């Protein structure tokens, strides 16, 4: 089982601190950002410059998130 799932986000929804889940490519196939890159505001602005519409983001699976939640009595 994978430690994460990939979720597709529009550029308008990505935030600094998110982790890129798949290489981000230009239309001619050049890599802009590598998988595993931690997004910053500067990198997000670069994606806007390159007119990137979507990015795959690594996220914890829902079941894992539910297990990680601590409940206080």
N, C-alpha and C positions, 0 to 999 in steps of 0.2 A: 504494500500500500504506500502511496506517495505521501510525503510529509506536507504537501501543499497541493492546491488546485489552481488552475489558471482561470482568470476572469477577464473578459474583454471590457475595457473602459474606453470611452471617448476621451479625447485630450482634455476637454472641459471638466471632466470628473476626476482626473488623476491629481494626486496631492504629493507634496514633498514628503519623503519617508517611505513611499511605496517602493516595492522591488519589482523590476522588470522581469517578466516570466518567459519571454521569447525575444530573440534578437529583433531590434527595430531596424528596418531597412528602408533605403530610399527607393523611389520607383525603379531605378536602374540596378537595384540589388546591393548597393553598398551599405555596410553596417553603420548605423548612427549610434545605437546603444546596444551593448551586449546583454544577454540574459544575465540576471543577477545584479545588475546595476541598481543602486539605491538612488531614486529620483530626488533631485533638488529643484528649487524654483528655476535656477539657471538652466538646468537640463530640460525642464518642461518648456521654457521659453525657446530653447533650441528646437524642440519638436514642433512647436508652433511655426518657427522660421522655416522648417523643412516641410511644412504643410502635412504633417502626420495626423491622421484622423483618429486612429485607434492604437491602443497599446495593451498587450496582455500583461496582467499583474499577478504575481504569486500571492496567494492567500491561504490561510489555514482552512482545512476542511471544516464544515459546520459541526460535524460530530466531535472533532478535536476541540473546537472552540467551546462546545457545551461541556466537555469534560474538564476543561481548563478553568471554568468559572468556579470561584470559591463562594460558598454560601455561609454567611455568619448566622449563628443561632439568635 
